[in-house]
Amino acid sequence: MKKRDNNVFYISLVIVLLISLWGIISPDTFGNIANNVFNFLTTKFGWFYLIAMFFFVVFMIVLAFSRYGSIKLGPDDSKPEYSFITWFAMLFSAGMGIGLVFWGVAEPLNHYMNPMGVEAATSEAANFAIFSSFLHWGIHPWANYAVIALPLAYMQFRKNKPGLISSIFIPLIGEEKANGPIGKFIDILAIFATVAGVATSLGLGVLQINSGLNYLFGIPINTLVNIIIIAIVTCLFMASAISGLDKGIKILSNTNVILAAALMILTFILGPTLEILNSLTNGIGMYLGNFIEESFKINPFGDNSWINGWRIFYWAWWIAWAPFVGVFIARISRGRTIKEFILGVTLIPALGSFLWFAVFGTTGISLGPEIAQEAIKVTETALFVVAEHLPLGSLISLVAILLLCTFFVTSADSATFVLAMMSRSGDLNPDTRTKVIWGIIQSMMAFALMLAGGLQVLQTASIAAAFPFAFVMIFACFSFLRALRQEDVKNMVENK
């Protein structure tokens, strides 16, 4: 078993380092190939992403209310390891984290100024902006995470299998094949998707922290400041990851939720409160009324540039993040029932996203098209541009920078923990040395690609590379169903 551990670990390391070196040495070639593959996938397979993501939503909702809903992720007498609040804080911090702060203002304003099918900077464009943000950050991404997290938690805690994505396929292909080349390939693909996705988010987080410090305190935006930010945050997340789930990650996740709630409440009170409430109500109504139609929306006879650039991009990005977030959510979900897990992982985080975009999106839109246009020029500073026009704007910006730092640290240490698990045969408490190695590699990769100007390229490359993972996720659903049916048969025999 140890040899297999080392194989997955070393092969993953080599692949990640080679791709990073390629991106650094020849960013133009790397970028061109990544963009060509990504454009091909979004243009030719947009329909597939839409159907797959909707399938994940339906699969999870049906499963929650099926006869399997009462099955526990662990022995029948097991209790949840974490309180509901801590569990939610940890899964929300890992699953969305820095993305909400980065896009909370920028995405609705982009849709407001460049909508699909309606005139820009109108009330119709404003409604479209809020609804689209709700859809992109709502139930779809969380159902997508649950497709990996739920069967993995079941196999880990109820069937005592390793915490590896390949373990999900034991009911479908058998333990021998899951431990063989097929399983290794799945685990290596998951590790690459995790490293690439998290390195991109870390790099974008550094840029936004630097932009915020520049906006607030005039600290220059340059390589030296980026190095200092990465060095400080790396030390913080390494300390957190080494201290383990019950100390570092748990405490930071709870801190994230408190800071995020404080930032949201502050903006809600100081911003256009009535418009926010109306926008939230209307947005939820549009979401419920248009959910199915918009889940399948693609133009067979016209221009799909907006759909490809936003919706298909998001669906592909969430799939790229599914291995990392899925493994992490599985790790913290022992003792929950299937129904409790699905409702907790899909509906509640989606409501949190709705609140977030209603508050920050509506606040940005209410300032008018001129400020919206100024804000979307540079995504990293959109939040700070909007905050500047509010009472106590500097305080809002300061809290936002603190939240960026804590989300940054939580995402990175969760990823470090997951990478160590996946590269060490699913060890639920991986060794410090492996966590340190992956932590350093993540930070170095993010920084090196920032220097090469390849962060967005890496994001595109990780989405393109994660395309096969969509099929892995579909098969995971059927494998999980087989496992549940096997349990059903076993229970029927025992009851007789």
Protein Blocks (a to p, Z undefined) as FASTA:
>chain_A
ZZmmmmmmmmmmmmmmmmmmmmmmmmmlmmmmmmmmmmmmmmmmmmmmmmmmmmmmmmmm
mmmmmmklmpccddfkbccfbdfklmmmmmmmmmnmmmmmmmmmmmmmmmmmmcghiaeh
ifklmmmmmmmmmmmmmmmmmmmmmmmmmmmmmmmmmnopafbfklmmmmmnojklmmmm
mlmmmmmmmmmmmmmmmmmmmmmmmmmmmmmmmmmnopacdfklmmmmmmmmmmmmmmmm
mnomklmmmmmmmmmmmmmmmmmmmmmmmmcfklmmmmmmmmmmmmmmmmmmmmmgccfk
bcfklmmmmmmmmmmmmmmmmmmmmmmmmmmmghiafklmmmmmmmmmmmmmmmmmmmmm
mmmmmnojklmmmmmmpmmlmmmmmmmmpghklmmmmmmmmmmmmmmmmmmmmmmmmmmm
mmngopabdcfklmmmmmmmmmmmmmmmmmnopmmmmmmmmmmmmmmmmmmmmmmmmmmm
mmmmmmmmmmmmmmZZ
